[in-house]
């Protein structure tokens, strides 16, 4: 089920984000803090919340739209912060990566809105 996959990917992303945060703290170099924050929030927290919703409402998780939404969000939640990191380290020559990643994440969020409204209970 997509909810379980999202939750598993989410905890791996959160662990990665936490390790990155500790590494930044040890080095006292916080240049990548925006990438770290987006990785944790978009990749970890949002992905886990989506997974919880799909577990709470199994019919929603079985929808084809939910699988598309989950796949898109997983891709976007990795590409977006990775793109931010590339821009912070290498400059604007990699600006397309966070732009595309953010558009994927927003698209996935829009699909989630549709899923929630289609599966809400009265």
C-alpha positions as CSV (number, residue, x, y, z in Angstrom):
1,X,0.0,0.0,0.0
2,X,1.2,3.5,-0.8
3,X,0.8,4.7,2.8
4,X,3.2,2.2,4.2
5,X,5.8,3.0,1.4
6,X,5.4,6.7,2.1
7,X,6.0,6.2,5.8
8,X,9.1,4.0,5.2
9,X,10.6,6.5,2.8
10,X,9.7,9.3,5.2
11,X,11.7,7.9,8.1
12,X,14.7,7.3,6.0
13,X,14.6,10.9,4.7
14,X,14.2,12.2,8.3
15,X,17.1,10.1,9.5
16,X,19.2,11.5,6.6
17,X,18.1,15.0,7.5
18,X,19.0,14.6,11.1
19,X,22.4,13.2,10.3
20,X,23.0,16.1,7.9
21,X,21.9,18.6,10.7
22,X,24.3,17.0,13.1
23,X,27.1,17.2,10.5
24,X,26.4,20.9,10.0
25,X,26.5,21.5,13.7
26,X,29.8,19.6,14.2
27,X,31.3,21.6,11.3
28,X,29.7,24.9,12.4
29,X,28.8,25.3,8.7
30,X,25.1,26.1,8.2
31,X,25.2,26.9,4.5
32,X,23.0,23.9,3.7
33,X,20.5,24.7,6.4
34,X,17.7,25.6,3.9
35,X,18.2,22.3,2.1
36,X,18.2,20.5,5.5
37,X,15.0,22.2,6.6
38,X,13.2,21.4,3.3
39,X,14.4,17.8,3.4
40,X,13.0,17.3,6.9
41,X,9.7,19.2,6.4
42,X,8.8,18.3,2.8
43,X,10.4,14.9,2.6
44,X,10.0,13.7,6.2
45,X,7.0,15.3,7.9
46,X,4.7,15.8,4.9
47,X,5.4,12.4,3.5
48,X,4.7,10.8,6.8
49,X,1.4,12.7,7.2
50,X,0.3,11.6,3.8
51,X,1.2,8.0,4.7
52,X,-0.9,8.3,7.9
53,X,-3.9,9.6,5.9
54,X,-3.7,6.7,3.5
55,X,-3.4,4.2,6.4
56,X,-6.3,5.9,8.2
57,X,-8.5,5.9,5.0
58,X,-7.5,2.7,3.2
59,X,-9.9,3.4,0.3
60,X,-8.0,6.6,-0.4
61,X,-4.7,4.7,-0.4
62,X,-6.1,2.2,-3.0
63,X,-6.9,5.0,-5.4
64,X,-4.6,5.2,-8.5
65,X,-4.4,9.0,-7.9
66,X,-2.9,8.2,-4.4
67,X,-0.2,6.1,-5.9
68,X,0.6,8.9,-8.5
69,X,0.6,11.5,-5.7
70,X,2.8,9.4,-3.5
71,X,5.3,8.7,-6.2
72,X,5.4,12.3,-7.3
73,X,5.9,13.5,-3.7
74,X,8.7,11.0,-3.1
75,X,10.6,12.2,-6.2
76,X,9.9,15.9,-5.5
77,X,10.8,15.7,-1.9
78,X,14.2,14.4,-2.8
79,X,14.8,16.6,-5.9
80,X,13.7,19.8,-4.3
81,X,16.1,19.9,-1.3
82,X,18.9,18.3,-3.3
83,X,18.4,21.1,-5.9
84,X,18.5,23.7,-3.1
85,X,21.8,22.2,-1.9
86,X,23.2,22.3,-5.4
87,X,22.4,26.0,-5.8
88,X,23.8,26.8,-2.4
89,X,27.1,25.1,-3.1
90,X,27.5,25.6,-6.9
91,X,25.5,28.7,-7.7
92,X,22.6,29.4,-10.0
93,X,23.8,27.1,-12.8
94,X,21.7,24.4,-11.1
95,X,18.6,26.5,-10.5
96,X,16.4,24.2,-12.6
97,X,16.7,21.4,-10.0
98,X,14.9,23.2,-7.1
99,X,12.4,24.8,-9.4
100,X,11.4,21.4,-11.0
101,X,11.5,19.8,-7.6
102,X,9.2,22.4,-6.0
103,X,6.8,22.2,-8.9
104,X,6.6,18.4,-8.5
105,X,6.0,18.8,-4.8
106,X,3.2,21.4,-5.4
107,X,1.6,19.1,-8.0
108,X,1.7,16.2,-5.5
109,X,0.1,18.4,-2.9
110,X,-2.6,19.4,-5.3
111,X,-3.3,15.8,-6.0
112,X,-3.5,15.1,-2.3
113,X,-6.1,17.8,-2.0
114,X,-8.2,16.1,-4.6
115,X,-7.7,12.7,-2.9
116,X,-8.8,14.1,0.5
117,X,-11.9,15.8,-1.0
118,X,-12.9,12.7,-2.9
119,X,-12.6,10.5,0.2
120,X,-13.8,12.7,3.0
121,X,-16.5,11.4,5.3
122,X,-19.6,13.3,6.0
